[in-house]
Amino acid sequence: MENDTYSVEQVKAKISQTFPADVVLDDGRTETRRLYMAADRSVLFNLCKFLKDELGFDHCSLVSGVDWCDKFQSVYHITSYSSNITLEIVVDLPHDEPEVDSVTPLWQGANWHERETFDMFGIVFKGHPNLKRLLLPEDYKFFPMRKDCAEGGQ
């Protein structure tokens, strides 16, 4: 890992150069020290590994899910403390196959976030070391944050 610091523009350039077809940077948002992007699920792990190993992004503060009825999204907040930049990465997942690679091997703090997202939305994080229910009983058959889950899990 490099110990250099980077500007938002340098991070954008390095990501665009390394993942030109699979990551879309959102230039419509101009908040200071934040960068928004959408990534294909097939490159998420490699993108995150690149962010950690090459650009010094050392903290995953959020992994969450969103149900848009026609698709799911997994959302990640990744921070570089040395560069003082936070990235938001959004990954679209098909409703009939909500799976994406786990980032827990890169940032252990993602462990509980991925488990909670699995528990609430049913998003499967492939390669997670212990993907099981976190808040609900193991035998619970429903995912309460899914829009197709009726009240009371019926």
Secondary structure, 3 states (H helix, E strand, C coil): CCCCCCCHHHHHHHHHHHCCCCEEECCCCCCCCEEEEEECHHHHHHHHHHHHHHHCCCEEEEEEEEECCCEEEEEEEEEECCCCEEEEEEEEEECCCCEEECCCCCCCCHHHHHHHHHHHHCCEEECCCCCCCCCCCCCCCCCCCCCCCCHHHC
